[in-house]
Amino acid sequence: MQRHFDEKLQQLKSDIMKMASLTRQALMNAVEALKNRDPVAAKRVIDGDTQLDALELEIDEKCINLIALHQPMAGDLRFITTGMKLNTKLERIGDLAVDVAQRALDVSGKPLLKPLVDIPRLALIAGRMTGEAIESFIKSDAGLARKVVLSDPEADEIKRAVEKELIYDYMMKDGSTADRAVPLLLAARHLERICDHAVSMAEDIIYMVEARVVRHHPEALK
């Protein structure tokens, strides 16, 4: 019985890793579509969201069955409930990748205001934070989870820089740029929100590993 339960836990890890991989790929594809103003690539990201939705439901069902059939205690219970939380947040990250793809549709057929540098950089940080959060879950590594939480100010700083440039250097100087600037502004906010989800996942993982609540308690990260 225990061996069967352990195998199910390993399968849950694999499923979460698959969900994370698909989500991160959707994110990168959406940002590439934005950079290239490629409506075909953007629509592929949007259409692919149904796969993430289906996988989210499948993982949730497996987690519920694990709890109902095996009645896990302590660490195993925290692992499964954390897996459920991560699953939900990964699906939301997938939704945000779709939002970025929608912004690519908004700017398709229009010349970019400027070469995109900070938005792809922010996307890389978002992808890295998400990946590290999932790795910390798989390895039960609270130290790596703390690293994710502490990475958030970098993402916030880049998002603020993008907002400042688009608002003050473009829209306030020339209102006709708004239809091209606003989608980029929104894309930066979508990406920053992905970083927030990665931080939230990392906080859940710290609780899973150490049974300590660090959300809203930054002093607990020390």
Backbone torsions as a table, in degrees:
resi	resn	phi	psi	omega
1	MET	NA	-45.0	-179.7
2	GLN	-64.3	-40.1	179.5
3	ARG	-62.4	-42.2	178.7
4	HIS	-62.3	-42.0	178.8
5	PHE	-63.0	-44.4	179.0
6	ASP	-61.8	-37.9	177.4
7	GLU	-64.9	-38.1	178.2
8	LYS	-66.1	-37.8	176.8
9	LEU	-64.6	-40.4	177.3
10	GLN	-64.1	-37.9	178.1
11	GLN	-65.7	-37.4	177.1
12	LEU	-61.4	-43.1	176.5
13	LYS	-57.9	-45.7	-179.4
14	SER	-62.4	-40.6	-179.9
15	ASP	-65.5	-42.1	178.6
16	ILE	-64.3	-40.9	178.0
17	MET	-62.3	-40.9	177.8
18	LYS	-63.8	-44.5	178.8
19	MET	-59.9	-43.2	-179.8
20	ALA	-65.6	-41.6	-179.8
21	SER	-62.6	-45.3	179.5
22	LEU	-64.6	-39.4	-179.4
23	THR	-65.3	-46.9	-179.9
24	ARG	-64.7	-36.8	177.9
25	GLN	-65.8	-40.5	176.7
26	ALA	-60.9	-40.1	178.8
27	LEU	-62.3	-49.8	-178.7
28	MET	-63.6	-39.7	179.1
29	ASN	-65.6	-37.6	179.1
30	ALA	-65.4	-41.7	-180.0
31	VAL	-68.2	-38.3	175.2
32	GLU	-62.2	-41.0	177.5
33	ALA	-62.1	-38.7	177.9
34	LEU	-65.6	-46.8	179.9
35	LYS	-58.4	-40.9	-174.8
36	ASN	-94.5	-1.1	-176.3
37	ARG	49.9	49.5	-172.3
38	ASP	-103.3	101.5	-176.9
39	PRO	-68.0	-30.4	-179.9
40	VAL	-66.5	-46.2	178.3
41	ALA	-64.9	-37.7	179.0
42	ALA	-63.0	-42.7	-179.5
43	LYS	-67.4	-31.1	175.7
44	ARG	-62.8	-41.0	177.9
45	VAL	-63.5	-44.9	-178.9
46	ILE	-62.9	-45.8	-179.8
47	ASP	-66.2	-31.1	-178.4
48	GLY	-72.0	-10.3	-177.0
49	ASP	-66.1	-24.9	178.9
50	THR	-63.1	-32.8	177.5
51	GLN	-65.1	-41.6	178.5
52	LEU	-66.2	-40.5	179.1
53	ASP	-61.2	-43.1	-179.4
54	ALA	-66.0	-40.6	-179.8
55	LEU	-67.4	-37.5	177.6
56	GLU	-58.9	-46.1	179.9
57	LEU	-63.6	-39.4	179.7
58	GLU	-63.9	-44.3	-179.7
59	ILE	-66.2	-42.9	178.3
60	ASP	-58.1	-42.6	-179.9
61	GLU	-63.1	-41.0	178.6
62	LYS	-64.1	-40.7	179.3
63	CYS	-63.8	-44.1	179.2
64	ILE	-61.4	-42.8	179.1
65	ASN	-64.5	-39.0	178.2
66	LEU	-60.7	-43.3	-179.3
67	ILE	-69.0	-43.6	-176.2
68	ALA	-68.7	-40.6	-173.5
69	LEU	-86.7	-28.6	-173.0
70	HIS	-113.2	-13.3	179.2
71	GLN	45.5	58.1	-177.1
72	PRO	-64.9	155.9	-178.5
73	MET	-120.6	159.4	169.6
74	ALA	46.4	-116.9	-173.3
75	GLY	-61.4	-40.7	179.7
76	ASP	-64.8	-38.8	178.9
77	LEU	-66.6	-42.2	177.8
78	ARG	-63.1	-37.8	178.7
79	PHE	-61.6	-46.6	-177.0
80	ILE	-68.5	-45.2	-179.1
81	THR	-66.6	-33.8	175.1
82	THR	-66.6	-40.2	176.4
83	GLY	-57.8	-40.5	177.5
84	MET	-63.2	-42.8	179.4
85	LYS	-64.4	-44.4	179.8
86	LEU	-62.8	-40.0	179.2
87	ASN	-57.7	-45.7	179.0
88	THR	-63.2	-42.8	-177.7
89	LYS	-70.5	-34.1	175.9
90	LEU	-65.1	-39.1	177.2
91	GLU	-63.4	-37.5	178.0
92	ARG	-67.8	-36.7	175.2
93	ILE	-63.0	-39.4	175.1
94	GLY	-59.8	-40.4	176.8
95	ASP	-62.5	-38.0	178.7
96	LEU	-69.6	-33.2	173.4
97	ALA	-62.3	-39.3	175.2
98	VAL	-61.9	-40.6	177.8
99	ASP	-60.3	-41.9	177.4
100	VAL	-62.6	-41.7	177.8
101	ALA	-61.6	-37.1	176.4
102	GLN	-63.0	-37.0	177.3
103	ARG	-66.7	-33.1	175.4
104	ALA	-62.9	-39.2	175.8
105	LEU	-64.4	-36.2	-179.7
106	ASP	-61.6	-35.7	-175.9
107	VAL	-100.4	-2.3	-179.5
108	SER	-64.2	138.4	-178.2
109	GLY	83.1	-0.9	178.6
110	LYS	-118.1	144.4	176.6
111	PRO	-69.0	138.9	176.4
112	LEU	-66.2	148.5	177.1
113	LEU	-64.1	-36.9	-176.3
114	LYS	-162.1	161.2	175.0
115	PRO	-59.4	136.6	-178.9
116	LEU	-81.5	120.6	179.2
117	VAL	-121.9	-55.5	-174.6
118	ASP	-70.8	-35.0	-179.6
119	ILE	-66.3	-47.5	174.1
120	PRO	-60.8	-35.0	177.2
121	ARG	-64.0	-42.6	177.9
122	LEU	-64.6	-37.2	178.0
123	ALA	-64.2	-39.0	177.9
124	LEU	-63.6	-40.9	178.3
125	ILE	-64.6	-43.1	178.9
126	ALA	-61.3	-43.2	178.3
127	GLY	-65.4	-40.6	179.0
128	ARG	-65.1	-45.3	-179.3
129	MET	-62.5	-41.4	178.0
130	THR	-63.0	-45.8	179.9
131	GLY	-62.2	-41.7	-179.9
132	GLU	-69.2	-35.1	176.7
133	ALA	-61.9	-44.7	179.6
134	ILE	-67.1	-40.1	177.7
135	GLU	-61.0	-40.3	179.4
136	SER	-65.6	-31.4	175.8
137	PHE	-67.9	-48.5	-177.4
138	ILE	-62.5	-39.0	-176.3
139	LYS	-94.4	-1.7	-173.9
140	SER	51.5	49.2	-173.4
141	ASP	-107.3	96.0	-178.6
142	ALA	-67.6	-30.6	178.9
143	GLY	-63.0	-43.4	178.3
144	LEU	-67.2	-36.8	176.9
145	ALA	-62.1	-39.8	177.0
146	ARG	-62.2	-38.4	178.6
147	LYS	-59.6	-40.0	178.4
148	VAL	-62.0	-48.3	-179.1
149	VAL	-58.6	-42.5	-176.4
150	LEU	-76.1	-8.9	177.4
151	SER	-81.9	-14.7	-171.4
152	ASP	-61.0	-38.0	179.7
153	PRO	-59.0	-32.6	177.7
154	GLU	-62.4	-44.1	178.6
155	ALA	-64.7	-42.2	179.5
156	ASP	-61.3	-40.6	-178.4
157	GLU	-64.5	-42.4	179.4
158	ILE	-65.8	-43.0	178.8
159	LYS	-59.7	-42.6	179.1
160	ARG	-64.7	-37.2	179.2
161	ALA	-64.8	-41.2	177.9
162	VAL	-62.9	-45.9	179.4
163	GLU	-60.2	-46.6	-178.0
164	LYS	-60.5	-45.0	-178.6
165	GLU	-65.0	-47.9	-175.6
166	LEU	-67.1	-38.0	-177.8
167	ILE	-76.3	-51.3	-171.8
168	TYR	-86.1	-34.5	-177.1
169	ASP	-88.1	-17.7	-177.2
170	TYR	-122.3	-69.2	-170.6
171	MET	-63.7	-39.3	-178.7
172	MET	-73.4	-26.3	178.7
173	LYS	-85.9	-29.0	-177.5
174	ASP	-150.5	99.7	-176.0
175	GLY	-60.5	-21.4	-179.1
176	SER	-70.0	-11.8	179.8
177	THR	-84.3	-4.8	-171.7
178	ALA	-59.3	-39.3	-176.0
179	ASP	-67.5	-17.9	175.6
180	ARG	-100.7	-27.4	-178.2
181	ALA	-80.3	-40.1	-175.5
182	VAL	-60.4	-44.5	177.8
183	PRO	-59.6	-35.8	178.2
184	LEU	-70.1	-38.6	176.5
185	LEU	-59.8	-45.0	179.3
186	LEU	-66.9	-38.6	179.3
187	ALA	-60.2	-42.2	178.5
188	ALA	-62.6	-37.7	179.2
189	ARG	-70.2	-37.6	175.7
190	HIS	-60.3	-43.6	-177.6
191	LEU	-67.6	-39.4	178.1
192	GLU	-64.8	-34.1	177.8
193	ARG	-67.3	-34.8	175.3
194	ILE	-61.0	-42.0	177.3
195	CYS	-61.2	-38.4	177.3
196	ASP	-62.1	-40.6	178.0
197	HIS	-64.7	-39.1	178.3
198	ALA	-62.0	-41.4	177.1
199	VAL	-62.4	-44.2	179.5
200	SER	-61.1	-40.9	176.5
201	MET	-61.6	-44.1	-178.3
202	ALA	-62.7	-39.1	177.6
203	GLU	-64.1	-39.2	176.6
204	ASP	-63.6	-37.7	-177.8
205	ILE	-69.7	-37.5	175.7
206	ILE	-60.5	-40.9	176.8
207	TYR	-64.9	-41.4	179.6
208	MET	-58.2	-43.9	-174.5
209	VAL	-79.5	-43.6	-170.6
210	GLU	-110.1	-5.0	-176.5
211	ALA	55.8	36.0	178.2
212	ARG	-123.0	134.2	178.3
213	VAL	-87.5	120.4	177.8
214	VAL	-111.6	-11.4	178.5
215	ARG	-62.4	130.1	-177.8
216	HIS	69.0	7.9	178.8
217	HIS	-132.1	74.2	-176.9
218	PRO	-59.9	-26.0	178.9
219	GLU	-64.8	-22.6	-178.8
220	ALA	-74.7	-11.2	179.1
221	LEU	-78.7	-15.1	-176.2
222	LYS	-77.0	NA	NA
